[in-house]
Amino acid sequence: MSVGVSELRDDQVHRPARIGIDGRRLGLRLKGIGRYIGELCKGLDQGLPAAEFFLYTPTPPGLAAIFDRWSIRVDDSRQGRPPNNLWLVARAGQLSRRDLDVFWGGTGLLPLVGLNTRTVLTVHDVIHKVAPGTMDFRALWATRLFFASSLAKADAI
């Protein structure tokens, strides 16, 4: 997604880009989608040397190392934590209201409540449509409930 300087607010022109990322799949032992997100984060870190990055997660991700310009935002809500995908849809947007320029949902879902910024969505597959029996029950229902809304909310896919 490219943004012309004329589209930026005055406060955005003089500060680094602020990028929020769904960090739920990041940790010490990356596999599948988590590995993809981790590798893309490395590329973003190198390709956007002036940007600031914020990983949003319901629990500490246990990362071995984090880059200098990266912050981890862990949900410390006392209200209890909803299941993983529901957390992303219902809580991550509230946590990321810190004037982000863009939020990247790398797992096929986006925060649908409280997120007031541009969004990028990565869709890896449509397994919930073609082979739903291969999915975890909670993931299947979260995808069935929130995938279409995430697609509709996305500014770029």
Secondary structure by P-SEA (a helix, b strand, c coil): cccccccccaaaaaccbbbbcccccccccccaaaaaaaaaaaaaaaacccbbbbbbcccccccccccccbbbbccccccccccaaaaaacccccccccccccccccccccccccccccbbbbbcccccccccccccaaaaaaaaccaaaaaaacccc
